[in-house]
Structure formats: C-alpha cells, structure tokens
Amino acid sequence: MSKYNSCTYGELTALANEAKGLFGVTATSLGYSILREEIPVFTLGEGKRCVVLVGGLQGTEAISAALLLDFIKDYSQQVQKGNKVYEINMPYLFAERRIIVVPFLNPDGIAYATEGIHDENPLFERVCRMNGGRELFDWQANARGVTLTRNFQTGFAEAKAEEAALAVLNGAPFGFGGEYPESEPESAALGRLLRFLGQDLLGMIEWRVGSGVSCSCRDKLSAKTLAAGRILSRVLGSREQTPVISPALGAPSDWCIEALSRPAYRVGLDRSLLAKARSRASLYERVRQALFTFPFML
C-alpha cells in the first residue's frame, strides 16, 4: 500500500456504508466504475445552493476519501446536536446549503493501489502489462489505465500532445487521459452531476494529495474566486495566500471553471503534512475548518 494511503478500499466501503445511515445524510449512487463498483454520493443539508467535494480521484489518494467520510460523520453529529462549528450555526448550515460529497470517484484505482489486483480480474493481463508487474502500490489511474484527473475537456488537446511526446499512448498507471473527454464512466458521472446542478452550484473542491491550493483557467477566475482561494489557503495553513495558477490539463476543477463558469479548486494534502500526521484523526483536524466553512466562502 502507498505510504500516502491510510486504509484499504474495503475499509473505505465499510465507512461509506456506515455513512448511509447517518442523521441528516442522504445517500445515493453517482454511478458505477469500469469494474461495476458503486460510486457513492452523499448529500448533507437541504439548501438550494450547494458545493461539491470530490476525493479519491487517483488510486493513491485513499486518504482524501477517508477524510471526506470522516467529515460526513462529523457533520451529522454536529447537526444532530444543533452545535455551532467555527461560528457557523449547524441548523442554519443544514437549511441554507447542500454539501454534496463524492468521497471516492475512482474505486477501482484505489482497490488496485491498496489491495492489489486479482487473477480473475478481466483486465488482469492488460493492467500488469501497463504496470510492468502486479505490484500496483503507485497506481493512480482507473481500472483500465485512464487518469481521471486528465479526462475532462479543458486542456485536453494539450494533454494529448504531452502524452504523445512521452509515448503514453494507450493506458498507463498514470498520465493517460483517455481517448476523448469524459470517456470513463467515473468522469462522465461527475460531469453529469455538475451540469445537472447548474446555477445552484456555488463551487467545488477536488481533494488531492499534493501541495497547496491551485486552480487554472486564468481568464475565467473572478476576484471572488481568487478571494475564496486565498481564504482556503489561509484556513489550511498554506504559505500561499493566493491559489497557484496551474496549467489546465483535463482536471475536473479546471473544466468546472472553464465550461460551467463556477469556482473550483484543487486542494492538495501536502506530502510533508501526511508524513508528519500522527493519525488520520490529527490530519482531519487540519482540514476540518475548510470543510465546514467552504459552503459560505462563495
């Protein structure tokens, strides 16, 4: 298992099943992965305006999924008790905002990275050939070798040119963005959700393993978008007080900004922070404020 993963895919599904019965939480299915694993989606609150939180986009990012599932449980407990969290009255948050959480968009990739691949998998030979063996600790793509964070329309042509230059042409553990945008059932399902929400969508966050707060599509970034990014950076303890403007190469957050004109961010869980964290609980405390306050940043 990757040192950045804190639990297996089986443990994540157990946490997701527990979340389905929590107070104030509505659980549905976003769709199914290549290997027909369910992609759960949880709705917290009843407000018309909403934000979307997405984790587990890459196989090595089980930790982001676990933290989002921890948040769902925490949110439910705080609402049930009628508490105030970071000066936010929880009954008010419940009534005024919906928080839509997709804890793991890439169940197959997380299963590969945390539990390995089994001989009976119909893609076994293809995956082992792409990977150069069956040790999949660093596998980031989905079940058939498409990196979901490169599978959206924004910057897709540039991403394909980059892949061609690196001879990444037909699936890989990381770096192949698919034959066309939203070619994968996982990315297509997320795209449908974001389009469906329309103007009710206030913004989204991709929870990733990386560093800092970033976004792209510079000409689409409003002053309000940048201001929310600075607040996120500050709340998360990032040295960057302005989100880093990164190249748009197929990430869902970039696509959300460019195609839907809605604010979106990639929030990276810094590797040094992950290495120093005593436990998942201590890591959750570092991101908790951002999770609870993001719905009112936009």
Disulfide bonds with the S-S distance in Angstrom:
none
